[in-house]
Amino acid sequence: MTDGVATRTPEVSVPFQAGVGGYASYRIPAVVVADSGELLAFAEGRVGSAADHGDIDVVLRRSADGGRTWGRLQVVTQNGTGTAGNPAPVVLEGGRIVLVHVRSGATATEDRIRRGQVPEEDGRRVWLQHSDDHGRGWSRPREITKETKRAEWRWYATTPGHALQLRHGEHAGRILVPANHSLPPTGADNGTEGAYNGGHGLLSDDGGETWRIGYTDDNPDNYVNVNETTAAELPDGRIYLNARNDSPAPGTRADAYSLDGGATLAKPFRPQAGLTGPVVEGSVLHLGEPDLLLYSGPADPGFRALMTVRASDDGGVTWRPAYTVDGLPAAYSDLVRIDDETVGLLYETGDFSAYSTITFRRIPVEELL
């Protein structure tokens, strides 16, 4: 109690810490709740360094107490000395967990891929696994690149963060995985320019057995060129999509809506200047009850710092700050509904670097209203 005001100690844990568990670095968080009630926290385990390429595995830790403590580190999938990353998990009705991820060769940097300097077999390729025992065991990885990536696309990444299974309307049951890609350049450009970024959605209407490409948005206009994207289903069945924008539109975020379950966009992605922050991934989550849409991401306009949860009462049109974590460095994040009273935030942070830990924080829903 301070000056008559009750204070609550935040419930915080650290499922991933750089240098612990055999990995130099952990990045790219994603989190879901299994049908068993356990929380599953996914990340990229980067073996030799914090670099975005090289020997990278998809790893997992599970929590049986709502994110207060975590079990042993589990390796979900590996790609030899190459990269397996960008985990996009979703828990389906019936309990199966589907995990889409991306693989590439050990020396296939994003810069080289965008420039067209990497052989197709070492470039970005899309893979799928599933678990029928709440994430304890996983199926043999299966490649789905031909169904999910157009031949001309160079760079490719899923989400980051959790994927969706739709719950409302005529497309209920559909899996939607937001993703991003880059186009080949024209003129004197080399393909690394932000104008060649694009976004698209992956759709499955049979529980992940077959896939197709849904919406695409990749006009190289150097204004809004979407990159890493996350999505939420609104109560009226619309899909709200929120994306990182590296091009010089107002602000660094863009958003769009789909009225047909992610097959097309009602309008192309447009600037969302109501979400101030640096160029970085962000996560969105609709709570269901109450009717509240959340966004998590750093709020400092120029640096990856000041992790903040913002809220929208009108389906993503306008936003307000709802919960400021702290002023420390912070980067990628993912949101999950733990129970009726609690939201979970899995996010990259640290005292002096945003990439020292992936930390989990329990946030009371009442503090977001």
Secondary structure, 3 states (H helix, E strand, C coil): CECCECCCCCEEEEEEECCCCCCCEEEEEEEEECCCCCEEEEEEEECCCCCCCCCEEEEEEEECCCCCCCCCCEEEECCCCCEEEEEEEEECCCCCEEEEEEEECCCCCHHHHHCCCCCHHHCCEEEEEEECCCCCCCCCCEECHHHHCCCCCCCEEECCCCCEECCCHHHCCCEEEEEEEECCCCCCCCCCCHHHEEEEEEEECCCCCCCEEEEEECCCCCCCCEEEEEEEECCCCCEEEEEEECCCCCCCEEEEEECCCCCCCCCCCEECCCCCCCCCCCEEEECCCCCCEEEEEECCCCCCECEEEEEECCCCCCCEEEEECCCCEEEEEEEEEEECCEEEEEEEECCCCCCCEEEEEEEEHHHHC
